[in-house]
């Protein structure tokens, strides 16, 4: 099993980037949700960088969808960026790329949320 870790990087006064590394599964999904909810409570947009995700389970997908749903009830956005091949294949298999905002780079995601 891959070590799971999150790196929170302030991208601007209105946006935080959370870089996700390792396996996003039932155990780590709760950590991701908790950390990302703190970003929302601070009144910031959230950019999730999934470049370091080696594996994503149904619980990990559920966490991503929960974050998007929660943020949809606020003035803040969630965007995914630099999605790893492992996460991308699952997201596309489930056709979630049709409903999740996904950008190629952190900068593109930051610009998109700041423009909103």
Order of alpha helices (4+ residues) and beta strands (2+ residues): beta-beta-alpha-beta-alpha-beta-alpha-beta-alpha
